[in-house]
């Protein structure tokens, strides 16, 4: 009786986990490519093809790194992505999130109190810094790095199109 009870409990826990993840994955699969997302895990292997039998070509060790989703294979089991350096490959669908992040590119980005050149500079972010995106409009995005945020011009960021609007 105890073994059956544990198995039932584990089965229910797994079913609830899958039910919670399924809508998020379904949302990603139904999006029109290309679009931006991010790496969902602290370690994610990029492969040369859509399957575990294909050799790994890269190991990402940075959760929240922005990626561009180029193609979706096998109903979302595998995503063809491009990273900020332009490298393309396949990642398991469960390792790609629709959380919007960006990477500072080129030179130091100034985070301002408002989306305009005359806005007060609150923070500065060095090239390579990753942060979360929100409130993107007219070439500016709110960029948050561990609670320190401000508006940044989109031309300083990889992970957002120049005139993209994000709520």
C-alpha positions in Angstrom: 0.0 0.0 0.0 2.8 2.4 0.8 4.6 1.8 -2.5 1.4 2.4 -4.5 0.7 5.6 -2.4 4.2 6.9 -3.2 3.9 6.1 -6.9 0.5 7.8 -7.0 1.9 10.9 -5.3 4.9 11.0 -7.6 2.7 10.5 -10.7 0.4 13.3 -9.5 3.4 15.6 -8.9 4.8 14.9 -12.4 1.4 15.4 -14.0 1.0 18.8 -12.3 4.5 19.9 -13.3 3.9 18.9 -16.9 0.5 20.7 -16.9 2.2 23.8 -15.5 4.9 23.8 -18.2 2.8 22.8 -21.1 1.0 26.1 -21.6 4.3 28.0 -21.6 5.8 25.6 -24.1 2.7 25.8 -26.3 3.0 29.6 -26.3 6.6 29.3 -27.6 5.8 26.7 -30.2 2.9 28.8 -31.6 5.0 32.0 -32.0 6.1 32.9 -35.5 9.9 32.6 -36.0 12.2 34.4 -35.7 11.7 35.8 -32.2 13.9 36.4 -29.2 13.9 34.3 -26.0 16.5 33.3 -23.5 18.4 30.3 -22.1 16.3 28.9 -19.2 19.0 26.8 -17.5 22.4 27.5 -16.1 23.8 24.8 -18.5 22.5 24.2 -21.9 24.1 22.2 -24.8 23.8 23.5 -28.3 23.9 20.7 -30.8 24.5 20.4 -34.6 21.0 18.9 -35.2 17.6 18.5 -33.5 18.3 15.5 -31.3 20.5 14.1 -28.6 22.3 11.9 -31.1 23.8 15.0 -32.7 27.2 16.1 -31.3 27.2 19.1 -28.9 28.9 22.1 -30.5 28.7 24.5 -27.6 27.9 24.5 -23.8 26.1 27.6 -22.6 26.9 28.2 -18.9 24.8 31.4 -18.5 21.1 31.3 -17.7 19.1 34.2 -19.2 21.5 34.7 -22.1 19.3 36.0 -25.0 18.9 33.8 -28.1 17.0 34.3 -31.3 14.7 31.4 -32.1 15.0 30.6 -35.8 13.1 27.4 -36.2 11.1 24.9 -34.2 11.3 21.1 -34.7 9.1 18.2 -33.5 6.4 20.3 -31.9 8.8 22.3 -29.7 11.1 19.5 -28.6 14.0 21.3 -30.3 14.7 24.9 -31.2 17.2 26.2 -33.7 18.7 29.3 -32.1 21.3 31.9 -32.7 23.3 33.4 -29.9 24.7 36.9 -29.7 28.0 35.9 -31.4 26.0 34.6 -34.4 26.6 30.9 -33.7 23.6 28.8 -34.7 22.6 25.3 -33.4 19.8 23.3 -31.8 18.8 23.4 -28.1 16.2 21.2 -26.4 12.9 23.1 -26.2 12.7 22.8 -22.4 15.9 24.9 -22.1 14.5 27.9 -24.0 12.4 30.4 -22.2 10.2 33.2 -23.5 11.6 35.5 -20.8 13.0 38.6 -22.7 16.5 39.4 -21.9 19.3 41.4 -23.7 23.0 41.6 -23.7 24.9 44.9 -23.8 26.9 45.1 -27.0 29.8 47.4 -28.1 30.4 50.0 -25.5 29.1 50.9 -22.0 25.3 51.4 -22.0 23.8 54.3 -20.0 20.7 53.4 -18.1 18.5 56.5 -17.9 15.5 57.5 -15.8 13.4 58.1 -18.9 13.5 56.9 -22.5 15.2 60.0 -23.9 18.8 61.3 -24.4 18.2 64.1 -21.8 17.2 61.6 -19.1 19.3 61.4 -16.0 21.9 58.6 -16.0 21.2 56.2 -13.2 23.6 53.4 -13.9 26.1 52.2 -16.5 26.3 48.6 -17.8 29.5 47.2 -19.4 29.5 45.1 -22.6 28.5 41.6 -21.9 26.1 42.4 -19.1 22.7 40.6 -19.3 19.5 42.0 -18.0 15.7 41.7 -18.4 13.8 43.7 -20.9 10.4 45.5 -20.6 8.7 48.6 -21.7 10.3 48.8 -25.2 9.1 51.5 -27.6 10.5 53.9 -30.1 14.1 52.6 -29.8 14.3 52.4 -26.0 13.8 49.6 -23.5 13.7 49.4 -19.8 16.7 47.2 -18.9 17.0 45.7 -15.4 20.1 44.1 -14.0 19.5 42.5 -10.6 17.1 45.3 -9.5 19.2 48.2 -11.0 17.4 49.4 -14.1 16.9 52.2 -16.5 16.1 53.0 -20.1 18.7 52.0 -22.7 18.7 52.7 -26.4 18.0 49.4 -28.3 21.1 49.9 -30.5 23.2 49.1 -27.5 21.5 45.8 -26.9 21.4 42.3 -28.5 18.0 40.6 -27.9 15.6 43.2 -29.2 14.9 44.6 -32.6 15.4 48.4 -33.0 11.8 49.4 -33.3 10.2 46.5 -31.4 7.5 47.2 -28.9 7.3 45.2 -25.6 4.9 45.9 -22.8 
